[in-house]
Amino acid sequence: MSIRVLYFGELREHIGTHQDELPWLGQAHQPFTVQDLITTLSARAGNYAQVLKSDSPLKVAVNQDMANLTTPIPDHAEVALFRPVTGG
């Protein structure tokens, strides 16, 4: 039981890795949400808290579908974290 977290762009640069494998922390009576994941990651050592709590918006996709903070994360999910990208 685990989830894979993928980091893109500046998140990857500042955290220093492109992915993490974490145990799935959900329970049958209470889903594990995107907000729970961000809280869990922010408690880790290194730059996680600083990078994830930035004022810049954070985008999240769960199994390649855009998600919000209340989206449940199922076991064996792939969660992508990234900042919005602008181009010209």
C-alpha positions as CSV (number, residue, x, y, z in Angstrom):
1,M,0.0,0.0,0.0
2,S,1.7,3.1,-1.2
3,I,1.5,6.2,-3.4
4,R,4.0,7.7,-5.8
5,V,4.5,11.5,-5.6
6,L,6.0,13.2,-8.7
7,Y,7.5,16.7,-8.5
8,F,7.8,18.9,-11.5
9,G,9.5,22.2,-12.3
10,E,10.7,24.3,-9.4
11,L,9.4,21.8,-6.9
12,R,11.8,19.2,-8.3
13,E,14.7,21.6,-8.2
14,H,14.1,22.8,-4.6
15,I,13.2,19.5,-3.1
16,G,16.1,17.7,-4.9
17,T,14.2,14.7,-6.3
18,H,11.7,14.0,-9.0
19,Q,9.6,11.5,-7.0
20,D,8.9,10.0,-3.6
21,E,7.3,6.7,-2.7
22,L,5.2,7.0,0.4
23,P,3.0,4.6,2.4
24,W,-0.7,5.2,1.8
25,L,-2.1,6.6,5.0
26,G,-5.8,6.3,4.2
27,Q,-8.3,4.5,6.4
28,A,-11.6,2.9,5.5
29,H,-13.6,5.4,7.5
30,Q,-11.6,8.5,6.6
31,P,-10.0,9.2,3.2
32,F,-6.5,10.4,2.7
33,T,-6.8,13.7,0.9
34,V,-4.4,16.0,-1.1
35,Q,-4.3,18.3,1.9
36,D,-3.3,15.3,4.1
37,L,-0.5,14.5,1.6
38,I,0.8,18.1,1.6
39,T,0.7,18.2,5.4
40,T,2.6,14.9,5.6
41,L,5.2,16.1,3.0
42,S,5.6,19.5,4.8
43,A,6.6,17.7,8.0
44,R,9.6,16.0,6.2
45,A,13.2,17.3,6.6
46,G,14.8,19.4,4.0
47,N,13.1,22.0,1.8
48,Y,9.7,20.3,1.7
49,A,7.9,22.7,4.1
50,Q,9.3,25.8,2.6
51,V,8.6,24.8,-1.0
52,L,5.1,23.4,-0.5
53,K,3.9,26.4,1.7
54,S,5.0,29.0,-0.8
55,D,2.6,31.8,-1.7
56,S,2.7,30.6,-5.3
57,P,-0.3,28.4,-6.2
58,L,0.3,24.6,-6.1
59,K,-1.4,22.4,-8.7
60,V,-2.1,18.8,-8.1
61,A,-3.1,15.9,-10.3
62,V,-4.2,12.5,-8.9
63,N,-3.9,9.7,-11.4
64,Q,-3.5,12.3,-14.1
65,D,-6.8,14.1,-13.2
66,M,-6.6,17.6,-11.8
67,A,-7.4,17.7,-8.1
68,N,-8.1,20.0,-5.2
69,L,-7.2,19.9,-1.6
70,T,-10.2,17.8,-0.7
71,T,-9.7,15.1,-3.4
72,P,-9.2,11.7,-1.9
73,I,-6.0,9.8,-2.8
74,P,-6.6,6.1,-3.4
75,D,-4.0,3.4,-2.6
76,H,-1.5,2.9,-5.4
77,A,-2.2,6.4,-6.7
78,E,0.2,8.6,-8.7
79,V,0.1,12.2,-7.4
80,A,1.8,15.0,-9.4
81,L,2.7,18.3,-7.8
82,F,3.6,21.4,-9.8
83,R,3.3,25.1,-10.1
84,P,1.2,26.7,-12.9
85,V,3.3,27.4,-16.0
86,T,3.0,30.5,-18.1
87,G,4.5,30.9,-21.6
88,G,4.7,33.3,-24.3
